[in-house]
Amino acid sequence: MPAHLAFDEFKGVDRQLHFICLDGDNHQVVQILRTRYKKTLLKYFGRFSPQARANVKTVTMDLNFYYQDVVRACFPNAQIVIDCFHMIQMLTRSFNSLRVKVMKTFDKRSRQYQLLKYPWKLYLKKFDELEKVHSRYNWHYKDCLTQAQVVTEGINTSTALENSYNLMQSFIQVVETGNTHELKSLINFQDQIGTLMHKTLLTFKHNLTAVLNGAALPYSNGCLEGFNRKVKQIERTAFGYSNFTNLLTRIRLEENQYKEKEPNSLLMTA
C-alpha cells in the first residue's frame, strides 16, 4: 500500500456518498467503494496483509470521526492528518454564523446592520489582502470607506465578534506558517467568542494531535477535492448515473486505468 493515503467521499448514484481513497504522493486512485460505512472500510482494508498496512505512514482526512477509528484499527504506524482546508472552513462558518447573529440584533436601517450585512465577503478575506488606501462610496451605509475600515468598524460592534475575527485571522496565519506551538495556544483560546466558535475549538481540542499534524506536515486533501470536482463533471455530462459500476468504469476510463475497445475493422468503411 502507498505510504501516504487520503480519505474522502463524493456524492454519486442515488445521491449516496461513496468512499474514495487516493495515493497522497502521486494522486492516483487507490480504491472507490460503494459506501463509506465503517464496517465496509474495515472489511476492505482488512484484506491487506499486516506488513502492507504497516507501511502506511500518514492518512489525510476531514473531521469524520469514524475514519479515524478505521485508521487506528487498520494502520498501526499511520499518523492521522486533518486537512487544513476543513479546519479553516469550520472556523469561517462559525464566524459567519456569529456575524449574522450580531447583525440581527440591530435595526435593519441602522449603520451597524448595513456594515455587517452587505460587505460580508470582506470579513472572510485575509486582513492583509484588504484595501487600506483607496476608499469607495457605498450607498448602503452612505459613507466613503476602505475595505479595512469597513471590517474594523463592523467587528467593533460586538466584543465576541471582534475576538472571533482576530482568532480566525491568527489561525489562518499560523496554519500557513506551520507554527504548531502557536496553533495549540489558539485552540485553548479562553476569551468570549460565541457558542459555535467555542464548539469548533472544542472539536479541534478533541482531535489535537491530528490537527497539529495537519499544520506541520505537507499532506492535504487538495488532490481529493480536485478529483471530486472531476467526478462531478463526469456525472453532470452524463446527466447522472443510476448504476455504480457504470460510474466507476467511466471514472477509470478518465484516469486511463481502463482502455477503450478498439473499433471493429469489419464495421469500418473504406
C-alpha positions as CSV (number, residue, x, y, z in Angstrom):
1,M,0.0,0.0,0.0
2,P,1.1,3.6,-0.5
3,A,2.9,5.3,2.4
4,H,0.6,8.3,2.3
5,L,-3.2,8.0,1.9
6,A,-6.1,10.5,1.6
7,F,-9.7,9.6,2.6
8,D,-12.8,11.4,1.4
9,E,-16.3,10.8,-0.1
10,F,-18.3,12.1,-3.0
11,K,-22.0,12.1,-3.9
12,G,-22.8,9.6,-6.7
13,V,-25.6,7.1,-7.5
14,D,-28.9,8.0,-6.0
15,R,-27.2,10.8,-4.1
16,Q,-25.4,8.3,-1.9
17,L,-21.9,9.1,-0.6
18,H,-19.2,6.8,-2.0
19,F,-15.8,6.4,-0.3
20,I,-12.7,7.3,-2.2
21,C,-9.0,6.7,-1.3
22,L,-6.1,8.4,-3.1
23,D,-2.3,8.0,-3.0
24,G,-1.1,11.2,-1.3
25,D,2.2,11.2,-3.4
26,N,1.2,10.6,-7.0
27,H,-2.6,11.3,-6.6
28,Q,-3.6,8.0,-8.2
29,V,-6.9,6.4,-7.1
30,V,-6.3,3.5,-4.7
31,Q,-10.0,2.4,-4.4
32,I,-13.5,3.7,-4.7
33,L,-16.2,1.9,-2.6
34,R,-19.9,1.9,-3.0
35,T,-20.5,3.1,0.7
36,R,-18.4,4.8,3.3
37,Y,-19.7,2.8,6.3
38,K,-17.2,1.9,8.9
39,K,-17.9,-1.9,8.5
40,T,-17.2,-1.7,4.8
41,L,-13.9,0.2,5.2
42,L,-12.7,-2.3,7.9
43,K,-13.6,-5.2,5.7
44,Y,-11.8,-3.7,2.6
45,F,-8.6,-2.7,4.4
46,G,-8.5,-5.9,6.4
47,R,-7.9,-7.8,3.2
48,F,-4.3,-6.4,3.0
49,S,-1.5,-8.1,4.9
50,P,-0.3,-6.6,8.2
51,Q,3.0,-5.8,6.5
52,A,1.3,-3.8,3.8
53,R,-0.9,-1.9,6.3
54,A,2.2,-1.2,8.5
55,N,3.8,0.6,5.5
56,V,1.2,3.4,5.7
57,K,2.7,6.4,7.4
58,T,0.0,9.1,7.1
59,V,-3.7,9.3,6.4
60,T,-5.2,12.7,5.5
61,M,-8.9,13.3,6.1
62,D,-11.6,15.7,7.2
63,L,-13.0,15.6,10.7
64,N,-15.1,12.5,10.1
65,F,-14.7,10.6,13.4
66,Y,-15.1,7.0,12.2
67,Y,-12.4,7.5,9.6
68,Q,-10.0,7.9,12.5
69,D,-11.3,4.7,14.0
70,V,-10.6,2.9,10.8
71,V,-7.1,4.2,10.7
72,R,-6.3,3.2,14.3
73,A,-7.7,-0.3,13.6
74,C,-6.0,-0.9,10.3
75,F,-2.9,1.2,10.1
76,P,-0.9,0.9,13.4
77,N,2.0,3.1,12.2
78,A,0.0,5.8,10.5
79,Q,-0.4,9.4,11.7
80,I,-3.8,11.0,11.3
81,V,-3.6,14.3,9.5
82,I,-6.6,16.7,9.5
83,D,-6.8,18.7,6.3
84,C,-6.1,22.4,6.8
85,F,-8.9,23.5,4.4
86,H,-11.6,21.8,6.5
87,M,-10.3,23.3,9.7
88,I,-10.3,26.9,8.3
89,Q,-13.7,26.2,6.7
90,M,-15.2,25.2,10.1
91,L,-13.8,28.4,11.6
92,T,-15.1,30.7,8.9
93,R,-18.5,29.1,9.1
94,S,-18.6,29.6,12.8
95,F,-17.6,33.3,12.5
96,N,-20.1,33.8,9.7
97,S,-22.9,32.5,11.9
98,L,-21.9,34.8,14.7
99,R,-21.7,37.8,12.3
100,V,-25.3,37.1,11.3
101,K,-26.4,36.7,14.9
102,V,-24.9,40.0,15.9
103,M,-26.3,41.7,12.8
104,K,-29.8,40.7,13.6
105,T,-29.6,42.5,17.0
106,F,-29.6,45.8,15.2
107,D,-32.3,47.7,13.3
108,K,-32.3,47.0,9.6
109,R,-31.9,50.7,8.8
110,S,-29.0,51.2,11.2
111,R,-25.4,51.7,10.0
112,Q,-24.2,48.7,12.1
113,Y,-26.7,46.4,10.3
114,Q,-25.6,47.7,6.9
115,L,-21.9,47.3,7.7
116,L,-22.4,43.7,8.8
117,K,-24.8,42.6,6.0
118,Y,-23.7,43.7,2.6
119,P,-19.9,43.5,2.6
120,W,-20.0,40.1,4.2
121,K,-17.3,38.7,1.8
122,L,-14.8,41.1,3.2
123,Y,-14.9,39.5,6.6
124,L,-13.9,36.2,5.2
125,K,-10.8,37.5,3.4
126,K,-7.3,37.8,5.0
127,F,-7.0,41.2,6.6
128,D,-3.6,41.8,4.9
129,E,-5.4,41.5,1.5
130,L,-8.0,44.2,2.2
131,E,-7.7,47.6,0.5
132,K,-6.3,50.1,3.1
133,V,-5.6,53.1,0.9
134,H,-8.3,53.8,-1.7
135,S,-11.8,54.3,-0.2
136,R,-15.1,53.8,-2.1
137,Y,-18.5,55.2,-1.5
138,N,-21.2,52.6,-0.7
139,W,-24.9,53.7,-0.8
140,H,-25.9,51.0,1.8
141,Y,-24.1,52.8,4.7
142,K,-23.8,56.1,2.8
143,D,-20.1,56.6,3.5
144,C,-16.8,56.5,1.8
145,L,-14.6,53.8,3.4
146,T,-11.8,51.5,2.6
147,Q,-12.3,47.7,2.9
148,A,-10.2,47.6,6.1
149,Q,-12.2,50.4,7.6
150,V,-15.5,48.6,6.8
151,V,-14.3,45.4,8.5
152,T,-12.8,47.2,11.5
153,E,-16.0,49.2,12.2
154,G,-18.1,46.1,11.6
155,I,-16.3,43.9,14.1
156,N,-16.2,46.7,16.7
157,T,-20.0,46.4,17.1
158,S,-19.5,43.3,19.3
159,T,-16.7,42.1,21.6
160,A,-17.4,38.4,20.8
161,L,-17.3,39.2,17.1
162,E,-14.1,41.1,17.3
163,N,-12.4,38.3,19.3
164,S,-13.7,35.7,16.9
165,Y,-12.4,37.6,13.9
166,N,-9.0,38.1,15.4
167,L,-8.9,34.4,16.3
168,M,-9.8,33.3,12.8
169,Q,-7.2,35.6,11.2
170,S,-4.5,34.3,13.6
171,F,-5.5,30.7,13.0
172,I,-5.2,31.1,9.2
173,Q,-1.8,32.7,9.5
174,V,-0.5,30.1,12.0
175,V,-1.7,27.2,9.8
176,E,0.1,28.7,6.8
177,T,3.4,29.1,8.7
178,G,3.1,25.7,10.4
179,N,3.7,27.0,13.9
180,T,2.2,24.2,16.0
181,H,3.1,25.8,19.3
182,E,1.1,28.9,18.5
183,L,-1.7,26.8,17.0
184,K,-2.1,24.9,20.2
185,S,-2.4,28.1,22.2
186,L,-5.1,29.4,19.8
187,I,-7.1,26.2,20.3
188,N,-7.0,26.9,24.0
189,F,-8.4,30.4,23.5
190,Q,-10.5,31.5,26.5
191,D,-12.0,34.9,25.6
192,Q,-15.6,35.4,24.6
193,I,-16.0,34.1,21.0
194,G,-19.6,32.9,20.7
195,T,-21.1,29.4,21.2
196,L,-20.5,27.9,17.7
197,M,-16.8,29.1,17.6
198,H,-16.3,27.7,21.0
199,K,-17.7,24.3,19.9
200,T,-15.3,24.4,16.9
201,L,-12.3,24.9,19.1
202,L,-13.5,22.0,21.3
203,T,-13.6,19.8,18.2
204,F,-10.1,20.8,17.4
205,K,-9.0,20.1,21.0
206,H,-10.5,16.6,20.9
207,N,-8.5,15.9,17.8
208,L,-5.5,17.9,18.8
209,T,-2.7,15.6,17.6
210,A,-4.3,15.2,14.2
211,V,-4.9,19.0,13.9
212,L,-1.3,19.8,14.8
213,N,-0.2,17.2,12.2
214,G,-2.3,19.0,9.6
215,A,-0.3,22.2,10.2
216,A,3.1,20.6,10.5
217,L,3.0,18.0,7.6
218,P,2.8,18.9,3.9
219,Y,0.0,16.5,3.1
220,S,-3.6,17.6,2.4
221,N,-6.8,16.6,0.8
222,G,-6.4,19.0,-2.1
223,C,-5.8,16.2,-4.6
224,L,-9.1,14.6,-3.5
225,E,-11.1,17.8,-3.7
226,G,-9.8,18.2,-7.3
227,F,-10.7,14.6,-8.1
228,N,-14.2,15.0,-6.7
229,R,-14.6,18.1,-8.9
230,K,-13.7,15.9,-11.9
231,V,-16.3,13.2,-10.8
232,K,-19.0,15.9,-10.5
233,Q,-18.2,16.9,-14.1
234,I,-18.4,13.3,-15.3
235,E,-21.9,12.9,-13.6
236,R,-23.1,16.3,-15.0
237,T,-22.0,15.3,-18.5
238,A,-24.0,12.0,-18.3
239,F,-27.0,13.7,-16.6
240,G,-26.3,11.4,-13.6
241,Y,-25.7,7.6,-13.2
242,S,-28.2,5.0,-11.9
243,N,-25.6,2.2,-11.9
244,F,-22.5,2.4,-9.6
245,T,-20.5,0.0,-11.9
246,N,-21.0,2.3,-14.9
247,L,-20.0,5.3,-12.9
248,L,-16.9,3.5,-11.7
249,T,-16.0,2.4,-15.2
250,R,-16.3,6.0,-16.5
251,I,-14.1,7.3,-13.8
252,R,-11.4,4.6,-14.5
253,L,-11.6,5.5,-18.2
254,E,-11.0,9.1,-17.4
255,E,-8.0,8.1,-15.3
256,N,-6.7,6.0,-18.1
257,Q,-6.8,2.8,-16.0
258,Y,-9.1,1.1,-18.5
259,K,-8.6,1.1,-22.2
260,E,-11.4,1.8,-24.6
261,K,-12.2,-1.0,-27.0
262,E,-10.7,-0.7,-30.4
263,P,-13.2,-0.2,-33.2
264,N,-14.1,-3.4,-35.2
265,S,-12.3,-3.1,-38.5
266,L,-15.0,-5.2,-40.2
267,L,-17.5,-2.4,-39.5
268,M,-15.3,0.4,-40.8
269,T,-16.0,1.5,-44.3
270,A,-13.2,2.2,-46.8
